[in-house]
Amino acid sequence: MSARAAIGKVGKFMLKSSIQNNCLNKCSCRFFSASSTGDRKEYDVVIVGGGIVGMATARELILRHPTLSFAVVEKENKLAAHQSGHNSGVIHAGIYYTPGSLKAKLCVQGVEMIYDYCDKNNVPYNKCGKLIVATEPEEIPRLEALLERGIENGVKDLRMIEGNQIKDIEPNCVGLKAVHSPHTGIIDYGLVTRSYGEFFTKRGGQIFTDFPVSEMSVTAESKSGDLDGNKYPITVVGNSNQNQVLQCRYVVTCCGLQSDRIAELSGCNREPRIVPFRGDYLLLKPEKSDMVRGNIYPVPNPALPFLGVHFTPRMDGSVWLGPTAVLAFKREGYNLLDFNVRDTVDALKFRGTRKLALKHLTFGMSEMWRAFFISAQVKQLQRFIPTLKREDVIRGPAGVRAQALNREGALVDDFVFDQGEGDIGSRILHIRNSPSPAATSSLSIANMAVDKIDKIFQL
């Protein structure tokens, strides 16, 4: 496909996406405002968190158990307000992940599921492909190992291409060798999340926005032992000043950047801790957007904690370049100088943060430098597209990654599901860590989560 055809195709998707976006934000999702929960409301399961994993789980629950009652509570005034709406929008194929890990298994399952879901529900995407490019000789053995890993994971149609073949796919890209993944795609995950929400509400689920969970407690059993006294033993409180109270039998949390705090609120262990890392992107200027056709990624360096810069086309026709990876001084701060005292102290007091920072001090300083100085970021990007110039880019959006860390400063790299103990903890399932490729894997994560819910809670 030519660059012009590719951009034209994305443009068609933009129009379709805009139409869908308007549709999915209308009242068909039946959102309930914060003040509408004044009367006691009772549900079999309450899902805390209106991101893509929370809504996929809610969708799967109501699909399997149509006679039960479900509610989602979300602290913001819309779904997908944070990680689900501030990511690069890549549909990952499952190449990078350790064979046998949940990441590998759920991504390879999830990519097929999300393409199928989008086809059946008219959610637009673009299967534009990806190149993982080696630009230095020492990267070639790692690239070859990556190809073997992807094949072992079951990723479809992977192939190694030589340097002179790279330009057939990406005319402006240079490299020694590359792995080509034709089934990698791009999508608007905020739109996907709202589509899950529409599915959920059409089948009787309720979504409460502006509902910041502040308390979870157990309702005392009635002295008579009457079942009516304890059928819905968990109380979930939002803003107590607005009398936001829900009663339920069980709770599932999918809280991303707040997952450790919500776990602690329910009496469960706060670890693994969430330490936020902000990723700042650059944008290609519109007149330069045809420099990139599909995703261009680096060969990961196992000695570094994060992947590195890459090129990502978007459904709106723009192209994101980056990101950086710097400690965020606000968990939900998307501007370079955003700061929150509680979030900063929380991160720096944690032993794992300090150990990670000391281990990767040079890397962290270079990432901070690139975050502030665009020319330094462009220099990294020029490894792949040498013709890229500083004047071709402007500052773009940012996202904040909910990175789970253990006390030794190691990244918790796989998905984590856990429970606590006692009356509350035994009735809650926490989806504690769902890093990339969680959006790609949202439907397969939901399948696994609901399997666990069915087994533990015997719905």
C-alpha positions in Angstrom: 0.0 0.0 0.0 1.4 3.5 -0.8 1.8 6.1 1.8 -1.0 8.2 0.3 -3.3 5.2 0.2 -2.5 4.4 3.8 -3.2 7.9 5.0 -6.4 7.9 2.9 -7.5 4.7 4.6 -6.8 6.2 8.0 -8.8 9.3 7.0 -11.8 7.1 6.3 -11.4 5.5 9.7 -11.3 9.0 11.2 -14.7 9.8 9.8 -16.1 6.5 10.9 -14.5 6.8 14.3 -15.9 10.3 14.8 -19.4 9.0 14.0 -19.0 6.1 16.4 -17.5 8.3 19.1 -20.6 10.6 19.0 -22.9 7.6 19.1 -21.2 5.9 22.0 -21.2 9.1 24.1 -24.9 9.4 23.9 -27.4 8.2 26.4 -27.5 4.6 25.2 -24.8 3.9 27.8 -27.1 5.1 30.5 -24.5 6.7 32.8 -25.8 7.7 36.2 -24.5 10.8 37.9 -23.0 10.9 41.3 -26.1 12.2 43.0 -28.3 9.5 41.6 -27.1 6.8 44.1 -28.8 8.4 47.1 -31.2 5.5 47.4 -29.7 2.2 48.4 -28.9 0.1 45.3 -28.0 -3.5 45.4 -26.0 -5.6 43.0 -24.5 -9.0 42.7 -21.2 -7.6 41.6 -19.7 -4.1 41.6 -16.8 -3.4 39.3 -14.5 -0.6 40.4 -12.9 1.1 37.4 -14.2 2.2 34.0 -11.1 1.6 32.0 -10.8 -0.9 29.2 -10.1 -3.9 31.5 -12.9 -3.0 33.9 -15.4 -2.6 31.1 -14.3 -5.7 29.3 -14.7 -7.6 32.6 -18.2 -6.1 33.2 -19.1 -7.0 29.6 -18.0 -10.6 30.1 -19.8 -10.9 33.5 -23.2 -9.8 32.1 -22.7 -11.9 29.0 -22.2 -15.1 31.1 -24.7 -14.2 33.9 -27.6 -12.2 32.3 -29.9 -12.8 35.3 -27.5 -11.2 37.8 -27.2 -7.5 38.5 -24.0 -5.6 37.9 -22.7 -2.0 38.3 -19.5 -0.2 37.3 -18.3 2.7 39.3 -15.8 5.2 37.9 -14.3 8.2 39.7 -14.1 10.4 36.6 -17.0 11.8 34.5 -16.4 9.4 31.6 -15.0 6.0 30.8 -11.3 5.5 29.7 -10.2 8.7 31.3 -6.7 7.6 32.1 -4.5 4.8 30.7 -7.2 3.5 28.4 -7.5 6.9 26.8 -3.9 8.0 26.9 -2.0 5.2 25.2 -0.5 4.8 21.8 -3.4 2.8 20.4 -1.3 -0.2 19.1 -2.9 -3.6 18.7 0.0 -5.8 19.7 0.6 -9.2 18.1 2.4 -10.8 21.1 6.1 -10.8 20.0 7.9 -9.4 23.0 6.6 -11.4 25.8 8.2 -14.4 27.6 6.8 -17.7 26.3 4.4 -19.2 28.8 3.7 -15.9 30.6 0.2 -14.6 31.0 1.2 -11.6 28.8 2.2 -13.9 25.9 -0.9 -16.2 26.3 -3.4 -13.4 26.7 -2.0 -11.1 24.1 -2.0 -13.8 21.3 -5.6 -14.8 22.3 -6.6 -11.1 22.8 -5.5 -9.8 19.4 -7.7 -12.3 17.6 -10.6 -11.5 19.9 -10.4 -7.8 19.6 -10.2 -7.9 15.8 -13.2 -10.2 15.8 -15.1 -8.0 18.2 -14.4 -4.9 16.2 -15.5 -6.6 12.9 -18.8 -7.6 14.5 -19.4 -4.3 16.3 -18.3 -1.8 13.6 -15.4 -0.5 15.6 -12.8 0.8 13.2 -9.1 -0.2 13.2 -6.2 -0.3 10.8 -4.0 -3.4 10.5 -1.0 -1.4 9.3 1.7 -3.8 10.6 4.9 -3.2 12.5 8.7 -3.4 11.9 11.1 -4.1 14.7 14.3 -2.7 13.4 17.9 -3.5 14.3 20.2 -0.5 13.6 23.4 -1.8 15.2 25.2 -5.1 14.6 24.9 -6.1 18.3 21.1 -5.9 18.1 20.8 -8.6 15.4 21.2 -11.6 17.8 18.5 -10.1 20.0 16.3 -9.5 17.0 16.7 -13.2 15.9 15.8 -14.3 19.4 12.8 -12.0 19.3 11.6 -13.7 16.1 12.0 -17.1 17.7 10.1 -15.9 20.8 7.2 -14.5 18.7 7.0 -17.8 16.7 7.0 -19.8 20.0 4.2 -17.6 21.3 2.1 -18.3 18.2 2.2 -14.9 16.5 1.0 -15.2 12.9 3.1 -14.6 9.8 6.2 -13.2 11.4 9.3 -13.0 9.1 12.8 -11.6 9.1 13.6 -9.2 6.4 17.0 -7.8 5.2 18.0 -4.2 5.3 17.2 -3.6 1.6 13.7 -5.0 2.1 12.8 -2.5 4.9 12.2 0.3 2.4 9.6 -1.8 0.6 7.5 -1.5 3.8 8.8 1.8 5.2 10.5 3.9 2.5 12.1 6.3 5.0 13.3 3.8 7.5 16.8 2.3 7.6 18.2 -0.7 9.4 20.4 -3.8 9.1 17.5 -6.2 9.6 13.9 -6.2 10.8 11.2 -8.4 12.0 7.9 -7.8 10.1 4.6 -8.3 12.0 1.8 -7.8 9.5 -1.0 -8.3 12.0 -0.1 -5.5 14.3 -2.6 -2.7 14.1 -3.8 0.6 15.5 -7.1 1.5 17.1 -8.8 4.0 19.4 -9.0 2.2 22.7 -11.2 4.9 24.3 -13.7 4.1 21.6 -13.4 0.4 22.3 -14.0 1.0 26.0 -17.1 2.9 25.3 -18.3 0.2 23.0 -17.9 -2.3 25.8 -19.9 0.1 28.0 -22.7 0.3 25.4 -22.8 -3.5 25.3 -22.9 -3.7 29.1 -25.7 -1.1 29.6 -27.9 -2.4 26.8 -28.0 -5.7 28.7 -29.1 -4.0 32.0 -25.8 -3.1 33.6 -25.4 0.3 35.2 -22.4 2.6 35.1 -22.0 5.3 37.8 -19.5 8.0 36.9 -18.2 10.7 39.3 -18.1 7.9 41.9 -14.7 8.0 43.6 -14.6 5.0 45.9 -13.6 6.1 49.4 -14.7 3.2 51.6 -15.5 -0.5 51.4 -16.9 -2.2 54.5 -18.8 -5.3 55.6 -22.4 -4.9 56.6 -23.0 -6.7 59.9 -25.2 -9.8 59.6 -28.6 -9.6 61.2 -28.8 -11.3 64.6 -31.6 -13.5 63.4 -29.4 -14.9 60.6 -32.1 -13.9 58.1 -30.6 -14.0 54.6 -32.1 -10.7 53.8 -29.8 -9.2 56.4 -26.6 -10.2 54.7 -27.4 -11.0 51.0 -25.5 -7.9 50.0 -22.8 -7.7 52.7 -20.3 -5.3 51.0 -20.9 -1.6 51.2 -19.1 0.5 48.6 -19.1 4.2 49.4 -18.2 7.0 46.9 -18.6 10.6 47.9 -20.3 10.4 51.3 -21.4 14.0 51.1 -23.5 13.0 48.1 -24.7 9.8 49.8 -23.2 7.6 47.2 -23.7 4.1 48.6 -24.0 0.7 46.8 -24.5 -2.7 48.4 -23.2 -5.8 46.7 -22.2 -9.5 47.2 -18.8 -9.2 45.5 -16.4 -6.6 44.2 -13.9 -6.7 41.3 -11.3 -3.9 41.0 -9.6 -2.8 37.8 -8.1 0.5 38.9 -4.9 1.0 37.0 -3.0 3.9 38.5 -5.0 3.6 41.7 -5.0 -0.2 42.1 -2.7 -0.4 45.1 -4.6 2.3 47.0 -7.9 0.6 46.3 -6.5 -2.7 47.4 -5.3 -1.1 50.6 -8.7 0.5 51.1 -10.3 -2.9 51.0 -7.9 -4.2 53.7 -5.7 -6.1 51.2 -1.9 -5.9 50.8 -0.8 -2.7 49.0 2.0 -4.5 47.2 2.9 -4.7 44.4 3.0 -0.9 44.5 2.1 1.4 41.6 4.8 3.8 40.7 3.7 6.2 37.8 5.9 6.7 34.8 5.0 9.4 32.3 5.6 9.0 28.6 5.9 12.2 26.6 5.3 11.9 22.8 6.2 14.1 19.9 4.0 14.6 16.9 4.9 14.7 13.3 3.6 17.8 11.7 0.6 17.1 9.5 2.5 17.8 6.3 5.1 15.2 7.3 2.7 12.4 8.4 3.4 10.4 5.2 7.0 9.7 6.4 5.6 6.7 8.3 3.2 4.0 7.1 3.0 1.7 10.0 4.6 1.0 13.4 8.4 1.2 13.7 9.8 -0.2 16.9 13.3 -0.7 18.3 14.9 -4.0 19.4 14.5 -4.0 23.2 17.5 -3.9 25.4 17.1 -6.3 28.3 19.5 -4.2 30.4 17.0 -1.3 30.4 13.6 -1.2 32.1 11.6 0.3 29.2 11.4 -0.3 25.5 12.6 2.9 23.9 11.3 5.3 21.2 9.0 4.2 18.4 6.9 5.5 15.6 3.1 5.0 15.9 0.5 6.1 13.3 -2.9 7.0 14.8 -6.5 6.5 13.7 -6.9 10.3 13.3 -4.0 10.4 10.8 -1.4 11.8 13.1 1.9 10.1 14.0 3.2 9.8 17.5 6.9 9.6 18.2 8.3 8.4 21.5 7.7 8.0 24.3 10.1 9.0 27.1 9.8 7.1 30.4 10.3 9.4 33.4 9.0 9.1 37.0 5.8 11.1 37.1 5.3 13.4 40.0 1.5 13.0 39.7 -0.3 9.8 39.1 -2.7 11.3 36.7 -0.6 14.2 35.5 -0.2 14.5 31.7 1.8 17.7 31.6 5.5 17.9 31.8 5.6 19.9 35.1 2.5 18.4 36.8 3.1 17.8 40.5 1.2 16.3 43.4 2.7 16.1 46.9 1.0 12.9 48.0 1.8 11.0 44.8 5.5 12.2 44.8 6.1 11.4 48.5 4.3 8.1 48.0 6.6 7.1 45.1 9.9 8.3 46.7 9.2 6.8 50.1 8.8 3.3 48.6 12.0 1.3 48.7 11.4 -0.2 45.3 11.4 3.2 43.6 14.7 4.2 45.2 16.3 0.8 44.2 15.1 1.1 40.6 16.3 4.7 40.4 19.8 3.8 41.6 20.1 0.8 39.3 19.1 2.9 36.2 20.3 6.3 37.2 22.0 7.1 33.9 19.1 5.9 31.9 16.7 7.9 34.0 18.7 11.1 33.6 18.8 10.6 29.8 15.1 10.1 29.7 14.5 13.2 31.7 16.8 15.1 29.3 14.8 13.9 26.3 11.5 14.8 27.9 12.6 18.5 28.2 14.7 18.8 25.0 13.0 17.8 21.8 16.2 17.8 19.8 17.5 15.0 22.1 14.4 12.9 21.4 14.7 13.5 17.7 18.3 12.3 17.8 17.1 8.9 19.1 14.4 8.8 16.4 16.9 9.5 13.6 18.4 6.1 14.2 15.4 4.8 12.3 14.5 7.7 10.0 17.7 9.7 9.3 15.8 12.3 7.3 13.7 13.3 10.3 14.5 16.9 11.4 13.8 18.9 14.5 11.5 21.2 12.6 9.3 18.2 11.5 7.9 17.7 15.0 6.1 19.4 17.7 5.3 18.4 21.3 2.5 15.9 21.5 0.4 14.2 24.2 1.5 12.2 27.2 0.4 9.1 29.0 1.1 7.8 32.5 1.9 4.1 32.9 0.8 2.4 36.1 4.1 0.5 36.7 3.9 -2.1 39.4 7.1 -2.5 41.4 8.2 -4.9 44.1 10.3 -3.9 47.1 13.5 -4.8 45.4 12.9 -2.4 42.5 12.1 -5.0 39.9 9.3 -4.3 37.5 6.3 -6.6 38.0 6.0 -7.4 34.3 3.1 -9.8 34.2 -0.6 -9.6 34.9 -1.5 -10.0 38.6 -4.8 -11.2 40.0 -5.2 -11.5 43.8 -7.4 -11.4 46.8 -7.2 -10.5 50.4 -8.3 -12.2 53.6 -11.1 -11.7 56.0 -14.7 -10.7 55.4 -14.0 -8.0 52.8 -10.9 -9.4 51.1 -12.4 -12.8 50.5 -15.2 -11.2 48.5 -13.0 -9.1 46.3 -10.9 -9.9 43.2 -8.2 -7.4 42.4 -6.9 -7.1 38.9 -3.7 -5.5 40.3 -1.3 -5.2 37.4 -2.4 -5.0 33.8 0.4 -3.2 31.8 0.7 -3.2 28.0 -0.6 -5.2 26.2 -3.6 -5.1 28.5 -5.7 -3.0 26.0 -5.0 -5.5 23.2 -5.7 -8.4 25.7 -8.8 -6.8 27.3 -11.2 -9.5 26.2 -8.9 -12.4 27.0 -8.1 -10.8 30.4 -11.8 -10.5 31.0 -12.3 -14.2 30.2 -9.6 -15.2 32.6 -10.9 -12.8 35.3 -14.5 -14.1 35.0 -13.3 -17.7 35.1 -11.6 -16.8 38.4 -14.7 -14.9 39.6 -17.0 -17.9 38.8 -14.7 -20.3 40.6 -14.0 -18.2 43.7 -17.4 -16.6 44.1 -19.5 -19.4 42.6 -21.8 -17.1 40.7 
